[in-house]
Amino acid sequence: MSGDVSDVSDASDVSTDPAGSIDLVDIGVNLTHKRFRADLADVIARARAAGVGTMVVTGTSLAGSWAAWELARQHPGVLHATAGVHPHGARDCTGDTLAELRDLACRAEVRAVGECGLDYDRNFSPPPDQRRWFAAQVELAGELSMPVFLHERAAHGDFLAILRERRAALPAAVVHCFTGSAAELDAYLDLDLHIGITGWICDERRGLHLRDLVARIPLERLMIETDAPFLMPRDLPRPPPDRRNEPAFLPHILDRVAAAAGKPRDEVARATTRAARRFFGLGGAAGTGAADPAPADVPSAAGTR
């Protein structure tokens, strides 16, 4: 499977529901998380009713990536998946890990390598292990001509150096859940990276700076995401009692992004959806995709994050 982002048409990749609203794409949602275990079908149904017709389920470990793939296989054309190891788990990576990621990445439902990157904020894995396996996953994405789904926290310099050295081999890359500074944004844009914006932009305590930065992101490289069940938008009019984020809240994030960008909501909706469908190689409207049959030896999805 190729993650070539150039094989999707310019306009037909943005579908509309009967009411005429844009079929949004949530590029990062952790639907395999235990907080969705009891009502996942309802969560997906609410997202679709809210106009979020396509969701990319994030893989953050081998077990979680298998679970994301299996879930996407059960919801063809609506759910897709990524496959990768988050920097928190880098200390447990081996050559066998990379071989298994390669196997996963070649399945039709898996649309990007990752979530991978560097996280020095808490260093759950030693930085040398993080750097080694981040570089290995970026190189795997380049080898397979797939986009890469990136994570960076408190590690901008090393993260940028690893990417800069390998960027030419990648068809595309997105800095997921961008929360950084203007200088960091400029560095990512200079590398022709895409930028993912979450409900962090709705946080009056720590996300206000993003409202000044969003207008600097070219619309063709801007995408939106919830990162659910994490990062619930703090300014939701009626927040759920359990504070669980879910993909149905993506239109709220869209509203905040469009206001910050100073552009009409529909223009930003169309642009971010088009960018996401190109990035992940999703041709056609949501719900039209076909899934690969499951091999007999596919591991269970029980070990979710």
C-alpha positions in Angstrom: 0.0 0.0 0.0 1.3 3.4 -0.9 0.7 6.5 1.1 1.2 8.8 -1.9 -0.6 12.0 -1.2 -0.8 13.0 -4.9 -3.4 10.4 -6.0 -6.5 12.1 -4.7 -8.5 14.5 -6.8 -8.6 18.2 -6.0 -12.4 18.6 -5.4 -14.2 15.2 -5.2 -12.4 14.3 -2.0 -14.7 16.6 0.0 -18.1 15.1 0.4 -21.2 16.6 2.0 -24.1 15.2 3.9 -27.8 15.8 2.9 -27.8 19.0 4.9 -24.9 20.3 2.9 -22.2 20.4 5.6 -18.7 19.3 5.0 -17.7 15.7 5.8 -14.9 16.4 8.3 -11.9 14.2 9.0 -10.6 13.7 12.5 -6.9 12.9 11.8 -6.1 11.6 15.3 -8.5 9.8 17.6 -7.7 7.1 20.2 -10.8 5.0 19.7 -9.0 1.8 21.1 -8.6 3.5 24.4 -10.4 1.8 27.4 -12.6 4.9 27.9 -14.4 4.1 24.7 -14.8 0.4 25.4 -18.4 0.5 26.8 -20.0 2.7 24.1 -17.8 2.8 21.0 -20.6 2.2 18.6 -22.4 5.2 20.0 -19.3 7.4 19.9 -18.8 6.6 16.2 -22.5 7.2 15.5 -22.4 10.6 17.3 -19.3 11.6 15.3 -21.0 10.8 12.0 -24.2 12.6 13.0 -22.1 15.6 13.8 -20.6 15.6 10.3 -17.3 13.8 11.2 -17.5 11.1 8.5 -13.9 9.9 8.6 -11.7 9.2 11.6 -8.0 8.0 11.7 -7.4 5.8 14.7 -4.0 6.4 16.2 -1.6 3.5 16.8 0.8 4.1 19.7 2.2 0.7 20.4 2.3 -2.7 18.6 -0.7 -3.9 20.5 -2.5 -0.6 20.0 -1.6 -0.5 16.3 -3.0 -4.0 15.8 -6.2 -2.9 17.6 -6.4 0.3 15.5 -6.1 -1.8 12.3 -8.7 -4.3 13.5 -11.1 -1.5 14.3 -10.6 0.2 11.0 -11.2 -3.2 9.3 -14.6 -3.4 11.0 -15.6 0.1 9.8 -14.4 0.3 6.1 -14.2 3.8 4.7 -15.2 5.4 8.0 -12.2 4.4 10.2 -8.6 4.2 9.1 -5.5 3.6 11.2 -1.9 4.5 11.8 0.8 2.0 13.0 3.7 3.1 15.2 5.3 3.2 18.6 5.0 6.4 20.7 8.2 7.7 22.2 7.0 6.6 25.6 7.4 3.0 24.5 10.7 3.3 22.7 12.6 1.5 25.4 10.8 -1.7 24.5 11.4 -1.6 20.7 13.5 -4.2 18.9 14.1 -5.2 15.3 11.1 -7.4 15.6 9.0 -4.4 16.5 10.0 -2.7 13.2 9.3 -5.9 11.2 5.8 -6.1 12.7 5.2 -2.4 12.0 6.2 -3.0 8.4 3.7 -5.9 8.2 0.9 -3.6 9.6 1.8 -0.7 7.4 1.3 -2.7 4.3 -2.3 -3.3 5.1 -4.9 -1.2 3.2 -6.5 0.3 6.4 -3.2 1.6 7.7 -2.6 5.0 6.2 0.5 6.3 7.9 3.4 5.3 10.1 3.2 6.6 13.6 2.4 8.0 16.2 6.2 8.3 16.5 8.6 11.0 17.6 10.3 12.4 20.7 9.0 13.3 24.1 11.5 14.6 26.6 8.9 16.1 28.9 8.7 13.0 31.1 11.2 10.7 29.5 9.3 7.4 30.0 11.9 6.0 27.6 15.6 7.1 27.6 16.3 9.8 25.0 18.8 7.7 23.1 16.2 4.9 22.6 13.6 7.5 21.6 16.0 8.9 18.9 16.9 5.5 17.6 13.4 4.2 17.1 12.0 7.5 15.9 14.6 7.6 13.2 13.9 3.9 12.4 10.1 4.6 12.0 10.7 7.7 9.8 13.0 5.6 7.6 10.3 2.9 7.4 7.8 5.4 6.2 10.2 6.6 3.6 10.9 3.0 2.5 7.2 2.4 2.1 6.4 5.9 0.6 3.9 6.5 3.4 3.2 9.6 5.4 4.3 9.8 9.0 2.2 10.9 12.0 4.5 12.8 14.4 4.7 13.5 18.1 7.0 16.1 19.7 7.2 17.4 23.2 10.1 19.3 24.8 12.4 17.9 22.2 12.2 20.3 19.2 15.9 20.4 18.4 16.6 16.7 18.2 13.2 16.1 16.6 13.9 18.6 13.8 17.4 17.3 13.2 16.1 13.7 12.7 13.4 14.8 10.4 15.5 17.2 8.4 18.0 14.5 7.6 15.2 12.2 6.3 12.6 14.5 5.0 13.4 14.1 1.3 12.4 10.4 1.4 8.9 11.1 2.9 5.9 11.9 0.8 4.4 13.9 3.7 4.5 14.3 7.5 2.2 15.9 10.0 3.1 17.3 13.4 0.2 16.0 15.4 -1.3 18.1 18.2 0.9 21.1 17.5 1.2 23.3 20.6 4.6 25.0 20.0 6.0 28.4 19.5 6.1 30.6 16.4 9.7 29.7 15.7 8.9 26.0 16.0 5.9 26.4 13.6 8.1 28.2 11.1 10.7 25.5 11.2 8.1 22.8 10.5 6.6 24.8 7.7 10.0 25.3 6.2 10.3 21.5 6.1 6.9 21.4 4.2 5.2 19.6 7.1 1.5 19.5 7.8 0.2 20.8 11.1 -2.5 19.2 13.2 -4.5 21.4 15.6 -6.5 20.0 18.5 -8.8 21.4 21.2 -5.6 22.8 22.8 -6.6 26.0 20.9 -9.7 26.1 23.1 -7.7 26.2 26.3 -7.6 29.8 27.7 -4.8 28.8 30.1 -2.2 27.5 27.7 -3.6 27.5 24.1 -4.3 31.2 23.4 -1.0 31.6 21.5 -2.2 29.1 18.9 -5.0 31.6 17.9 -2.3 33.9 16.8 -0.3 31.2 14.9 -3.1 29.4 13.0 -3.3 32.2 10.4 0.3 31.5 9.4 -0.4 27.9 8.4 -1.2 27.5 4.7 -4.7 25.9 4.4 -3.4 23.1 2.3 -1.2 22.0 5.2 -3.7 22.5 8.0 -5.6 19.6 9.5 -7.8 19.2 12.6 -8.1 16.5 15.2 -9.6 15.8 18.6 -6.9 13.4 20.1 -9.9 11.9 21.9 -10.5 10.9 24.7 -7.8 13.4 25.6 -7.8 17.2 25.3 -11.5 17.9 25.6 -12.1 21.5 24.4 -12.4 23.6 27.6 -14.9 26.0 26.2 -17.5 23.5 25.1 -21.0 25.0 25.9 -22.2 21.7 27.5 -19.1 19.7 28.5 -19.8 16.0 29.3 -19.7 15.3 33.1 -16.9 12.8 32.7 -14.8 15.3 30.7 -14.2 12.7 28.0 -13.3 14.1 24.6 -14.8 12.4 21.5 -14.7 13.0 17.7 -18.2 14.5 17.7 -16.6 17.6 19.2 -14.4 18.2 16.1 -16.8 20.8 14.6 -16.3 22.9 17.8 -12.5 22.8 17.2 -13.2 23.7 13.5 -15.1 26.8 14.7 -12.2 28.0 16.8 -9.6 27.3 14.1 -11.7 29.1 11.5 -12.1 32.1 13.8 -8.4 32.2 14.5 -7.5 31.9 10.8 -9.9 34.8 10.0 -11.6 32.7 7.3 -15.1 31.4 6.7 -15.9 28.2 8.5 -16.9 26.3 5.3 -13.7 27.3 3.6 -11.6 26.0 6.5 -13.8 22.8 6.7 -13.3 22.1 3.0 -9.6 22.9 3.1 -8.8 20.8 6.1 -10.8 17.9 4.8 -9.2 18.0 1.4 -5.7 18.2 3.0 -6.5 15.2 5.2 -7.9 13.1 2.4 -4.8 13.9 0.3 -2.4 13.3 3.1 -3.7 9.9 4.0 -4.5 8.9 0.4 -8.3 8.6 1.0 -10.0 8.7 -2.3 -13.7 9.3 -2.5 -16.3 10.0 0.2 -16.4 8.4 3.6 -18.1 5.0 3.8 -17.0 3.9 0.3 -13.7 2.2 1.1 -13.1 -1.6 1.1 -11.2 -3.5 3.8 -8.7 -6.3 3.4 -9.7 -9.7 4.7 -8.2 -10.5 8.0 -5.3 -13.0 7.9 -5.8 -16.0 10.1 -2.8 -15.1 12.3 -3.7 -11.5 13.1 -3.2 -10.8 16.9 -6.1 -9.9 19.0 -7.0 -6.2 19.6 -7.1 -6.8 23.4 -4.0 -4.9 24.3 -5.2 -1.4 23.6 -3.6 1.7 25.1 
